Amino acid sequence: MRAVRLAALASLVTVAPVIVAPAWARVTLVRIDRVEPFAPGVLFDGTGAYERVIGTVKGELDPADPSNAGIVGLAKVPRNAVGQVEYTADLFILRPVDPAKGNHHLLFEVLNRGNKLMVNRLNTLAPGQDTNDPRTAADAGDGFLFRQGYTLGWAGWDPNSPTRNHGMIAHIPALPNVVHEIRDEFVSETRGPAMKTFKLSYVAAGIDQVARLTVRAREADLETIIPADKWHFIDARTVELLPYGTTPAPGAIYELTYLAHSPWFSGIDFAIERDVAAYLRFNRDDDVGVPNPTGGGIQAAFGFGISQSGRFLRDFITQGFNRDAADHKVFDGVLAHISGIGTMFLNDLFAQPFRTRTQHEDHTMPENAFPFSSAGTRDPVSGRSASLLRGDPVDPLLIEPNTDAEYWQKGASLLTTDPRGEHDVTVPATTRLYLIAGSQHTGRFGATDARGACANPRNPHDPYPALRALLVALDLWVTQGTAPPPSRVPRLADGTLVSFAHLAAPALHGLVPPGPPDAIDPPGDWVHPARATSPYVALVPAVDSDGNDRAGLKLPDIAVPLGTFTGWNSYAAPFPVGEECDRDGSSPLFAATAVTRAPGDPRRSLAERYGTRTHYVALVREAADQLVCERLLLPEDARRYMAQAEAVTALH
């Protein structure tokens, strides 16, 4: 039996029934290339077998339709013979072979740079087991999403996403005759392998143009212009340093300002996800009678996103795309994980949605646009008052979990304070916010503490057991009206949310301490950014004498810790020492005994704080049982924590 069998509650579902009337969402044609078994031979408990449905969708947008009014430049897009704007997008669905055995709920993930993440993360696959083309039993992990009975859906949206390793994309119109000065930023080895050349975001308007390439070590440094004889265009999408064989310095920020042409109408990407999800939710077939590939009968739809795709969903909501052309609510509930206060650099010409702003890189790219919170607040820059939610019937129920790293790098404190960081705000009853304490942005099952570019051991803590429980809670909220547990976040009122100056983190021998969190800047000219004093104030979670969070949703291994687990880290040489190491945390462990404790380490050893393994296991059990009671941990995950606790070798 599955731990929580949502499909068994189907008779009580109160959301709108499936619509079988005309195709209001403007997906006009669905082409199914193949239907084939997923995880052949595996019958998931309660749901049975699954299958893969792979194809493409074609859609049309009416520039005169009010639901498309917010798409920048849509009136200028070339149209087809009937005056519509066309797009095509890759489509991928995992569905129960027998729809009657599913839970009749669509879980639609916004792709992250063309990649599917939710199966890997929510089904506890370890790094190295990841797949962007799930097909085998191994790709199903522990089967959580399939045991729940979801129909899983993805549609390509970014025309510039990598297509290697089964990346999914969309094809949208561009304007070939539009030329504009833009800026690209390149940093080598901080978020990926060493660069040999710089790949441009858009096609350069001539490789003999007068462009400007600069370099600096840190974001706050003044740029140094690289002489024209020290670099050149290889072609209209590629630049390299000279003399030949010169490679970018690790961590240095290179910026190219150049004339580019042929921007995509990237706001269409929001409409693609809206219309494909709405089609899968509401429609029986396409314009030529091809049946809806979900198998029909979808009774609730959920939007899911991690990091970039969570920011996509935040922007999707506030820009009004959760309403389709027929005034339906597209997603009944949205789970946007590790998004901080970010939105997307998307609905603009020459958009660069792959950017993610941090203290060191992409810092002056558009991402953090007011409103930040689902609570209504006033912007000290523009003077206007607004909320992430629109306050109308198509607002989804919203859950936003974040890790510590989003407080240090993504301004997550502004989800619960006014923009000046002076007062707590009250989020609406339709929103839940959670700090998953002791976690970093990329933490997951099977992660290690390998330093990478960081000075301290990174934080491998896995926040996804909380996400599994929160998905179940969101589903019950939408379908049964059962509200999730109250938000768990640090607050000014109780002293658990503080300025960096009042953090009072313990000084640990050999551990590089944190610097200030990333500043949240007002929006401005991203091509020629100006440095300005920001009125926005980002705060951080207060910590205890060990350096662990005082507030938040504490999973058992953080509630009963084996060390200090943070959302901050610092770069190590040759990277920019002293700046926050991307979105990584630190994880200095406690000594096993007082004798083995390092000089200068004020933290009690494991033996001093827990005594025996038996006592430690009992404390973990108590923490796990409490979270299960509060619906913040699933029973199956509580059992995993118990097995891990019993396997700890540092205690006897």
C-alpha positions, 0 to 999 in steps of 0.5 A: 500500500502506498503511504498516502493514496490520493487517488482513493480520495477522487470521489471527494475532489471538489475542483472543476470537472474535465472539460470536453468542449471545444479546444479553448487552449490554443494547442491546435495539433498534437503529433504523437511520435511514439508510445512505449513502456516506461520501466518495462515489467514494473507495476507501481503499487496501486497504479500499475504500469506506466508508459511514455508518450513522446511527440510535439505540439503546435499552437496558435496565439491570437495577438488580439486576445486579452490573455496574450496582451502581456507578451512583449512584441507580440503585435509585431510577430509574423502571422499565419494565413488566419492572423495567428502567431504559431509555435511548436514545442516538444512534448513528453508525458509519463502516464498510467497505462490504465488511466482509471488507476491513476489519481487523475492529477496532472503534475506539470513541470516547467523544464529547467534549461530543457531538463526534467528534474522532478523525477530525479529529485522527488524519486530520490535518484542520486547524482549519476543516476539522473536521466533526462529521458526516463525509460527504465526501472532504474530511472523511476528511483523509488517510484514515489510519483508513480505510486501516487498515480500522477500523470507527469507532463513536460513541454519545451519552452526555451528555443535556446536550451541545449538539445544534447542529452534529450533536452526539450525545446520550443520553436518560436518566431524571431525578428531577423531585421531587429538589431540592438546593443546587448550584453553577455556575461561569461564566468568560467568554472564556477557553474560548470567546466572550464570554458575555452570560448564564449558562446553568445546568447544571440547572433552578432550583427557582423563579426567585424563590428566594434564590440567591447570585451571587459574583465574583472575579478569581482563583481564590484571591481571596475572593468578592464577593457581587453584590447581588440588584438587580444580577442576576436569573433570566431563566428557570429555566435562565438568569441575567443581570447588571443593569442590562440590557446588563451583560456579565461581565468577561473572565476573572472567576469568577462562581459561582451557588449555587442550588436546582436540581431534576431531576438526571439519573442520570448514572452511566448514561452509563458503562453506555451506552458500555459496553453499546453498545460491547459490543453492537457487539463481541459481538452478532449482532443486537438483540432483534427481529433487527435485524443488528449495524450493524458488519456483524459479525466484530469481533475486537478493540475499542479505546476512544479518548478525547481530553481529556474523553473520555480522562478518561471512559475512565480513570473507566470503567476504575477504576469497573469498567465495562470488564466487561459484564453477561456478564463480557466485557472491553469494550475490549481496549485503551484510548488515553486522550490528554491526560487527565492524572490526571483522571476525571469529575464524572459518576457523581453526582446533579447531575453536571457532566461538561463541567467541566475543572479548571485553576488558574483555573477549575473549580478546585474541581469534582470531577475529580482523585480518587485513585487517579491512576496505574495503579501501586498507590499509597497515598493520604495523605488516605484512607490506602487503597491502590489503582490506576487498574486493577482487577487483574482479567482485564477490565483493558484494555491502556492507553496514556496520552499527555500533553502538557506542559500536562497536567503544568502543569494536570492533575497528570500527574506523579502518573501516575508518582510517589507522591501526595506526589511523592517517589518514582518508581513502576513502572507495570504491564507492561500500561500505557504512558505518554508525554510528547509533549514540546513540546506543549500541550493543544490542539495539532494539525495546522494550529494557529497561535501566535495569543495569544488570551487568553494573554500569549505566542505559543501553542504550535502543535506537533502531537502527533498523529503520535505518536498515530497511531503509538501507535494502531498500537502498541496494536493490535499489542499487543492482537492480536499481543502485540507490546509497544509501545515503553517509556514515555517520561516524565520521572522523579525518578531522572534529574532530568528531573522537578522541582519548579517551584522547580527548573525553571531555565527560561531568562529570555527578553526579552519572554516572560512566565515561568511561574508554579507549576503547578496544585495538586492538591487533595483531594476535598471539598464541591463546593457549598461548597468549603473551601480546604485544604493539599494533600498531593498534589505536582504536578511538571513536566518539567525543561528544557534551556538553551533551555527545551525538555523534556529527557525525553519522546517528541520528535517530529522538530520538537521533537528538532531545534527551531526555537524553545522549545516549552512547555506553560505560558503566562500570561494577559494583561490583562484576564484574570487576569495571572499565572495559567496561561493555561488549558491553553496553551503558549508558542512563542518562536522562535529568531532566524535569526542572531546579528545578529537575536537579541533583546537578552537572548535567551540561545538560539543562533540557527538559523544558529549551531546548524544552520549550513545548511538541508542540515545541519538537514534531515539532523538532522531525517531522523536524528530521524525515522528513529530514531522510525520504527525505534522504532515511535513514528512512521509512515513516512508521517509521517516523510516529512511532517517531511522535507518541512516541514524542506526548506521552512524559509526561515530557513536557507539 
